[in-house]
Amino acid sequence: MAGQSAVEDIRETLRREIVERMEVGDLLPNERELAERFGVARNTVRETMIHLEAFGLIEKTRRGARVRQPDFDPIFSVFAQHFDHSGKTLGDVLNFRRIVETGAAPLAVQGATPETLTRMAEANERMVRSLTVSASAASDYDFHMAMIEATGNTVLIRMYRVLSVPLKFYLEVGKSRSLETEESNAQHMRIIEALKVRDAAELTAALNAHFDHSGAVLASASARLAAQAAPAS
């Protein structure tokens, strides 16, 4: 093996071994041993280790490279950088949230605690009282983030945290009019009540109603922006 293909092949082999055979804290063989095993130069192994470290699979120590606690943030951060602010992307973000949050409803009703409900209620109140669109969107994000954290799903929680920037930008679209924010507030209260009584079906229905409203707001906002961008006849 040689060149970039060698790095990719070794990386995939080691990635699979780390996931399937090794535990957090285990040391990997040193560069010389890996170079001999794969029949490549040590520079190739060194580049491979850089990739594994970037993916959050290993960390460098004085004793050598060792398996680290899984960290998905670097992968999701790269993904988040490719969002644009087009109407289609905003619609895709809305549909993404609908799929994820309604799918997470059964876990959320199981994991929601009194603290979860308090956090959501406080975020909902802050959303209405916020003096700026940005602050209102941040509180809206906090509301949904609290529900996601109630699921206890580590990957889902990390994904929502890393995607906070595009998610908050989308949420700002629906905060340009007070009536829309007040409607969102009422829908949030319905979501909280469904969580309180641990009714997954009602929570799913409440979320779908919320996203239906958000879709209508998004369509209206997109139409306004298109009209403003259109050249005067």
C-alpha positions in Angstrom: 0.0 0.0 0.0 1.2 3.6 -0.7 -0.1 7.1 -0.8 -3.5 8.3 0.3 -5.2 5.0 -0.3 -2.8 3.4 2.2 -3.8 6.0 4.8 -7.5 5.3 4.1 -7.1 1.5 4.3 -5.1 1.6 7.5 -7.5 4.1 9.0 -10.5 1.9 8.3 -8.7 -1.2 9.7 -7.7 0.6 12.9 -11.1 2.3 13.2 -12.9 -1.1 13.0 -10.5 -2.6 15.6 -10.9 0.3 18.0 -14.7 0.0 17.8 -14.9 -3.7 17.9 -12.0 -4.9 20.0 -10.6 -2.1 22.2 -11.8 -0.3 25.3 -11.4 3.4 26.3 -7.9 3.9 27.6 -6.3 1.0 25.7 -3.0 1.9 24.0 -2.5 1.4 20.3 0.8 -0.2 19.0 3.5 2.4 18.4 4.3 3.9 15.0 7.1 1.5 14.3 5.0 -1.6 15.1 2.1 -0.3 12.9 4.5 0.5 10.0 5.9 -3.0 10.2 2.4 -4.6 10.4 1.0 -2.7 7.4 4.3 -2.6 5.4 4.3 1.2 5.0 6.6 4.1 6.0 6.2 5.6 9.5 5.0 8.9 7.8 2.0 7.0 6.5 1.2 5.7 9.9 1.7 9.2 11.4 -0.8 10.6 8.9 -3.3 7.9 9.7 -3.1 8.6 13.4 -3.8 12.3 12.7 -7.0 11.2 11.0 -8.0 9.0 13.8 -7.4 11.8 16.3 -9.4 14.3 14.2 -12.3 11.8 14.3 -12.2 11.7 18.1 -11.2 8.0 18.2 -7.8 8.4 19.8 -5.8 10.9 21.8 -2.0 11.3 22.1 -0.3 10.8 25.5 3.3 10.4 26.6 2.8 6.7 26.5 1.5 6.8 23.0 -1.9 6.9 21.2 -4.8 5.6 23.3 -8.5 5.0 22.7 -10.5 7.9 23.9 -14.2 8.3 25.0 -16.2 8.6 21.8 -16.7 12.2 20.7 -18.9 12.9 17.7 -18.6 16.7 17.9 -15.8 17.1 15.3 -17.8 15.1 12.7 -21.0 17.0 13.3 -19.1 20.4 13.3 -17.8 19.7 9.8 -21.4 18.8 8.7 -22.9 22.0 10.2 -20.5 24.3 8.3 -22.1 23.3 5.0 -25.6 24.8 5.8 -26.7 27.8 3.8 -29.6 30.2 4.4 -31.7 29.4 1.4 -35.4 28.8 1.6 -34.9 25.1 0.6 -32.3 24.6 3.4 -34.6 26.2 6.0 -37.4 23.9 4.9 -35.0 20.9 5.1 -34.1 22.0 8.6 -37.7 22.1 9.6 -38.4 18.6 8.2 -35.3 17.3 9.9 -36.5 18.7 13.2 -40.0 17.2 12.7 -38.5 13.7 11.9 -36.1 13.8 14.8 -38.3 15.3 17.5 -41.5 13.2 16.8 -39.3 10.1 16.5 -37.8 11.0 19.9 -41.2 11.5 21.6 -41.4 8.0 23.2 -38.0 8.4 24.7 -38.7 11.9 25.9 -41.9 11.0 27.7 -40.0 8.2 29.5 -37.0 10.4 30.4 -38.7 13.7 31.2 -38.2 14.8 34.9 -39.7 17.7 36.9 -36.5 19.5 36.2 -37.0 19.0 32.4 -40.5 20.5 32.6 -39.2 23.4 34.6 -36.4 24.2 32.2 -38.9 24.0 29.2 -41.4 26.3 31.0 -38.7 28.8 31.8 -37.3 28.8 28.3 -40.8 29.2 26.9 -41.4 32.2 29.2 -38.0 33.7 28.2 -38.9 33.3 24.5 -42.0 35.5 24.9 -40.2 38.1 27.1 -37.1 38.4 24.9 -36.4 41.9 23.5 -34.6 40.7 20.4 -35.3 38.1 17.7 -32.0 36.5 18.4 -32.7 36.1 22.1 -36.1 34.7 21.4 -34.8 32.1 19.0 -32.1 31.1 21.5 -34.8 30.5 24.2 -36.8 28.5 21.7 -33.8 26.4 21.0 -33.3 25.9 24.7 -36.9 24.7 25.0 -36.4 22.0 22.4 -32.9 21.1 23.6 -34.3 20.3 27.0 -36.8 17.9 25.5 -34.0 16.3 23.4 -31.8 15.9 26.5 -34.7 14.1 28.2 -34.3 11.3 25.7 -30.9 10.3 27.2 -29.7 9.6 23.7 -26.1 10.8 23.6 -25.7 10.9 19.8 -29.0 12.9 19.4 -28.0 15.3 22.2 -24.6 16.0 20.7 -26.1 16.4 17.2 -28.5 19.0 18.4 -25.8 20.9 20.3 -23.4 21.0 17.4 -26.2 22.1 15.0 -27.2 24.9 17.3 -26.2 27.7 14.9 -28.2 26.6 11.9 -31.1 25.6 14.2 -31.2 29.0 15.9 -31.0 30.8 12.5 -34.0 28.8 11.4 -35.9 29.7 14.6 -35.2 33.4 14.1 -37.4 33.3 11.0 -40.5 32.6 13.0 -39.8 35.4 15.5 -40.3 38.4 13.3 -43.9 38.9 14.4 -45.2 38.8 18.0 -48.4 36.9 17.1 -46.2 34.1 15.7 -44.2 34.0 18.9 -47.3 33.9 21.0 -48.7 31.0 19.0 -45.5 29.1 19.5 -45.7 29.8 23.2 -49.2 28.2 23.3 -48.0 25.2 21.3 -45.0 24.8 23.6 -47.4 24.7 26.6 -49.2 21.8 24.9 -45.9 20.0 24.4 -45.1 20.5 28.1 -48.5 19.1 29.2 -48.0 16.0 27.0 -44.7 15.3 28.6 -46.1 15.9 32.1 -48.7 13.1 31.7 -46.2 11.0 29.7 -48.5 10.7 26.7 -46.3 9.9 23.6 -49.2 10.0 21.2 -50.3 13.5 22.4 -46.7 14.7 22.4 -46.3 13.5 18.8 -49.5 15.3 17.8 -48.5 18.5 19.6 -45.1 18.5 17.9 -46.6 17.9 14.5 -49.1 20.8 15.1 -46.1 23.0 16.1 -44.1 22.1 13.0 -47.2 22.6 10.8 -47.4 26.1 12.2 -43.6 26.6 11.7 -43.9 25.5 8.1 -46.6 28.1 7.4 -44.5 30.8 9.0 -41.5 29.7 7.0 -43.5 29.8 3.8 -44.8 33.3 4.5 -41.4 34.6 5.4 -39.8 33.1 2.3 -42.5 34.7 0.2 -41.8 38.1 1.8 -38.1 37.8 1.2 -38.7 36.8 -2.4 -40.9 39.8 -3.0 -38.3 42.1 -1.5 -35.6 40.6 -3.7 -37.6 40.9 -6.9 -36.6 43.8 -9.1 -39.1 46.6 -9.4 -41.1 46.5 -12.7 
